[in-house]
Amino acid sequence: MKTSILLLFCLSIFSEAHSQNPDEKKVASTEQALFNKIAQLDSALFAAYNAKNLPLLKTYFTTDLEWYQDNGGLIAFDQVFSNFQQIFNRDYDLKRNLVEGSLEVHPIQGFGAIEIGKHQFKHIENGKLEEGTFKFLMIWKNENGTWKISRVVSYDH
């Protein structure tokens, strides 16, 4: 009998410890909304990239962009888009896909969000499929509901 009462008591405490209060549910809902927003922006950003739409692609970045690339150093806005134009002028289509399940989104209070993930780039060159999977971190700035990328860290090339 004592064992049964002790078991019920422990289950009761365990149940209360793991139930969410309304504030926790609100936070979870807010975090999910942020995740969905950044995932949607990421998708739209790379739809523009995959379509080689440079004017649209530029609208996703702040003009004070800093792009840190492990094999390219620090790159500013104008050089980033010059590099994109060179890629778009190549004889092959380079396509980007987000690696499923790799996306992380973290809020930055009063500023925006951090997006972390892995993406894969593919193209056919000389009849052979070339592909690479790389890691990235992007800082999204939210100014009155307009989201733009202000910093990029591209690494593991």
N, C-alpha and C positions, 0 to 999 in steps of 0.2 A: 504494500500500500504506500509506504514512504517513497519507494522507487517511482511509482506512478505519479505521485504528487510532484516529486522532484522533476520528473520528465516533463510534465505539463508546465511547470514553472519555467523550466529552461526553454521550452518551445515558445512560450508566451514572450519571454524576454527576447529571444532570437527573432521572432516575428516582428516585434515592435522596433527592434534595432534596424531591420532591413526594409521597413515600410517607408515610403517617401512622404514627407509632409508637403503641403501645397507649395511652399517656396521651392523645394527641390524639384517638384514637377514643373514649375514655371521655368527654372533654370534649364532643365532638360529640354523643354519645349523651345526655349530661346536658343540653346546650343544647336538643336536640330534645325531650326530655321536658318541660323547662320551657316551651318554646314550645307544646307540645300542651296542657299544663295551663292556661296562660293563655288560649289559644284556646278551650278548653272552658268556662272561667269566663266569658269574654266572651260566648260564645253563650248560656249559661244566664242571665247578667245581663240581656241584652237580650231574651231570651224572656220574662222577668218584666216588663220594661219594655213590650214589645209587647202583653202580656196585661193591662197596667194593674194588675199585682199589686204594690201598694205595700208591703204587709208583707213579701213575699218580697224585693222590690227592696232594702229597707233592710238586709237581712242581708248584702249584699255590700259594705257600707261600714263603716268604723270610725266611732265616735261623735265622734271628734275630726277628722272629715273637713274638709279645706280644698279648695274647688272654685274655681279661678281661671278666669274666663270673660272673654274679651277685650271683650265688649260688656255685661258685667254685674258686673265686679269680683270681689272675694273673697266667696264665699258659704259659710256654715257649714252643718252637717248639717241642722238643723231647717228652714232656709230652702230648702235643696236639695229636701227632700221636700215642703215646702209648694208649691214651684214645680212639682214633678212632679204633685202632686194637682191643681193648676190645669190642667195640660196634659191629665190624664186626664179631667177634667170637661168638656172641650170637646166640641162636637157631632161632631167628626171623629176618626178614628183616626190618630194620628201613629205611623208605623212606622220603626224603625231597622234598617238593614242595614250590615254591615261591607263596605267596598269590597274586593273580592277582590284579593289580592296585596299589600295595603297594610300588613298586620300585621307589626310588628317586636316582638320580645321580647328584653330584655336583663337578665341577672341583676344583682341588687344583693347583694353578698356579705354574709351575716349578717342580711339584712333581708327580701328578697323579689325583686321584679322590676319593670322598667319595661315598660309596654305602650304602643306608639306605633302610630297608624294613622289611617285616614280612614274616616268613616262617612257614610252618606246617610240623611236623614230625608225621608219622603214622607207626604203626606196630600192628600185632595181637599177643596178649599174652594170654595164657590160653583160647583160643577161643574167646577172646573179643578184639574189635578194641580199641586201645589206641591211642589218638592223642593229640597234643598240638600245639598251635600257639604262636610263640615267636618273639620278635623284635631283630634286629641286625643292626650293623653299621660296615662296613669294609673300611679300608683305602687301596686303591690300589696304588702301586708305579709303575711308568712307567720309566723303564731304557732302553733307546734306542729302544723303541717299544715293550719291553718285560714287560708285566703287571704281578705283583705278589702282594699278600695281605701281608701287613706288620703289620697291627693292626686289631684286631677284638674286638668288644664289643657285647656280647651276653647277653640279659637281658629280663626281664618280664617273667621269668619262674614261 
